[in-house]
Amino acid sequence: MKVSFKAKEQKSFEPLEEGDYKVLLLTASEGKSKSGNPMAKLEFLVDGTQRKIPENIPFMESLEWKWQQFASAFQGEIREGEDVEFDVTDFVGTTCWVHLKIETYMKDGKNKKDGEEKKDGEEKKVNRIAYYIPADSAPSAKKSTVKKSHAAPATTEAEDDDVPY
C-alpha cells in the first residue's frame, strides 16, 4: 500500500499569546446550547495562521451585550438606543479584530477554578475570544476610514496588516 503526500509545517497545539488578532469568520450555523437555548455556532480563523477559534453565542436577552460587541466588530460603534438587526451568516468570509485570551481547563471536561487543583484529567490551554474590538477602533481602522453601516459588509480580500503572532 503506497502513501503519497506533500509535507506541511507541523501544527502547534500551543495557544497563541494573549492579545489582539485579526480573524476571519469561517462559518456560522445555528445550534442548541446545553440548556436547550438556540445559539450561533461560529468558527474564526486567525489571520496568518491555521488556528481556528470556535465561539458559541446563545440568542438570549442576557447576552445582547455580546451580540452588540460582535456587530460592532464588523460594523463600527453602535450607539445606545440604536435598533440593530443583522443576519450573522452575512459576515461569513469577512474579517474583524478580537482579543484572544488563554483559557485553562481539565481535559476530562471540568474547568479549573480559581487555582483549585484537580488531580484527575490533564490540564489543557486553549484560546478563546475574550471580547470583540469595534471596527472603528481596531488596529486596521487607524490605517483607513471605516464606513459605519448596519448592513453586512461586502467580502473583501485580506488587508496587509501587522498582526502579533
C-alpha positions, -999 to +999 in steps of 0.1 A: +000+000+000+016+033-011+012+067+006+019+099-012+016+135+002+033+168+003+049+176+037+034+205+055+045+225+085+036+207+117+006+222+136+013+236+170-013+229+197+001+256+220-023+286+223-014+319+207-002+346+231-030+367+247-036+398+225-054+414+196-057+394+164-074+399+131-098+369+124-119+357+095-154+344+102-153+310+085-186+295+095-218+305+112-246+280+119-275+275+143-273+251+172-286+245+207-269+252+240-266+225+267-297+241+283-316+240+250-314+276+240-309+285+204-274+297+197-250+307+169-220+284+164-192+304+150-157+295+138-130+320+132-096+316+115-067+337+130-051+357+102-017+344+092-021+311+109-041+279+106-055+283+141-093+281+143-112+296+173-147+283+180-173+307+196-208+298+207-232+327+215-267+319+227-296+341+214-306+353+248-315+388+261-289+385+288-262+382+261-273+412+239-241+429+251-221+402+234-241+405+202-236+442+203-198+436+206-200+411+177-219+436+154-196+465+164-165+444+154-178+442+118-197+474+115-183+500+139-197+516+171-234+511+178-249+538+200-271+532+230-307+530+219-300+522+183-321+494+168-299+468+153-308+438+132-285+416+111-280+381+098-249+365+113-243+345+082-239+377+062-205+382+079-191+348+069-160+354+048-153+388+064-127+399+090-128+416+123-105+421+153-108+402+186-088+400+218-078+364+225-073+351+260-058+318+272-083+295+290-072+266+311-094+235+316-091+199+325-091+175+295-119+155+312-141+185+306-141+200+341-129+236+343-100+246+366-115+271+391-096+298+409-063+280+411-080+249+426-060+219+416-077+188+402-058+155+402-078+137+376-075+146+339-049+165+320-046+203+321-051+219+287-048+255+275-067+269+245-075+303+230-109+319+235-123+352+224-123+375+254-140+403+235-146+418+201-129+450+191-151+476+175-143+481+138-137+519+142-111+513+170-094+482+156-058+484+146-068+484+108-092+513+115-062+535+123-049+530+087-082+535+068-116+551+071-143+528+084-177+532+069-204+527+095-234+507+083-257+483+099-258+462+067-232+434+064-200+444+047-190+431+013-164+404+013-130+419+008-096+405+003-074+403+035-056+435+042-018+436+047-018+444+085+008+438+111-006+411+133+011+400+165+020+363+165 
